[in-house]
Every structure is written in C-alpha cells, then in structure tokens.
Amino acid sequence: MEFHRTESSQNTRYSYEGLGRLKSIEIKGRAYEKYLCVAEVLIEFVLLAALFNRGFVSHDYHGGLPKSFKFNHLPEDYEKATRMLMN
C-alpha cells in the first residue's frame, strides 16, 4: 500500500490516495465526481480485504462488498465504514 502525506488531514498525516481524492472532491465542491470516486474507493476496500486475507471475491464491484464482510481478518469498523460510503 502506498501512503501519501497530506497537510489537511486532522486524524493522521497519512491517508490512502482514494480517500484523499474523495476529500478533495468535497473541498472543491465537485459533487458530480463524488459517486465515481466512492465506487473506486469501495472497490479498493474489497481488493485490500481480499489481499489481507489471502482470498478472493467471486463478484465484481458492489457484488463483492457483502462477500468481503465475511473475511476473518478485517480492519476495525470495516463493515461500518464501507456501508457508510455506500449510502
């Protein structure tokens, strides 16, 4: 995973690229780009969960999200954060 230094992050000095881009979209007021970026971040979440668990999901895009919740090793509040982004 690659982390990028951000000056505007309040919780940590580092953030994932996709989440940083989502924050940038919010700041710049580009609501029309928001949904595409959220979809990209969610796909990255599924792929990272599969990699951490050395497994795979059998569905693409949003079909893989519910399957990713069943992995044994997930970050704290993974399902909660993912569902929040979905809505």
C-alpha positions in Angstrom: 0.0 0.0 0.0 1.2 3.5 -0.8 0.5 6.3 1.6 0.7 10.0 0.7 1.5 12.8 3.0 -1.4 15.3 3.4 -1.3 18.6 5.3 -5.1 18.9 5.7 -5.8 15.6 7.4 -6.9 16.1 11.0 -6.6 12.5 12.3 -3.3 11.5 10.7 -0.6 12.9 8.5 -1.1 10.0 6.0 -4.2 8.9 4.0 -5.0 6.5 1.2 -4.9 8.0 -2.3 -8.6 7.3 -3.0 -9.8 8.7 0.4 -7.7 11.8 -0.2 -9.2 12.3 -3.6 -12.7 12.0 -2.1 -11.8 14.6 0.5 -10.5 16.9 -2.3 -13.8 16.4 -4.3 -15.7 17.5 -1.2 -13.5 20.6 -0.7 -13.7 21.6 -4.3 -17.4 21.1 -4.4 -17.4 18.7 -7.4 -20.4 16.7 -6.4 -20.7 15.2 -9.9 -17.4 13.3 -9.3 -18.3 12.1 -5.9 -20.1 8.9 -6.8 -17.5 7.7 -9.2 -14.8 8.2 -6.6 -16.8 6.5 -3.9 -17.2 3.4 -6.2 -13.5 3.4 -6.8 -12.7 3.6 -3.0 -15.2 0.7 -2.3 -13.6 -1.5 -4.9 -10.2 -0.7 -3.4 -11.6 -1.7 0.1 -12.7 -5.1 -1.3 -9.4 -5.7 -3.0 -7.4 -4.8 0.1 -9.6 -7.1 2.3 -9.0 -10.0 -0.2 -5.3 -9.4 -0.2 -5.0 -9.2 3.6 -6.9 -12.5 3.9 -5.1 -14.1 1.0 -8.5 -14.8 -0.5 -10.7 -13.6 -3.3 -14.2 -12.4 -4.0 -16.3 -14.0 -6.7 -18.2 -10.9 -7.7 -17.1 -7.5 -9.1 -17.9 -4.1 -7.9 -20.7 -3.8 -5.4 -21.5 -7.5 -5.5 -18.1 -8.2 -3.8 -18.8 -6.0 -0.8 -21.1 -8.3 1.1 -18.6 -11.2 0.4 -15.7 -9.1 1.8 -17.5 -8.7 5.2 -17.1 -12.5 5.7 -13.3 -12.4 5.7 -11.7 -13.4 9.0 -9.1 -10.5 9.2 -10.7 -7.1 8.6 -9.7 -3.7 9.9 -11.7 -2.3 12.8 -15.1 -1.0 11.7 -14.5 -2.1 8.2 -18.2 -3.1 7.5 -19.4 0.1 9.2 -17.2 2.4 7.2 -18.0 0.5 4.0 -21.7 0.7 4.5 -21.4 4.4 5.3 -19.7 5.1 2.0 -22.3 3.0 0.1 -25.1 5.3 1.4 
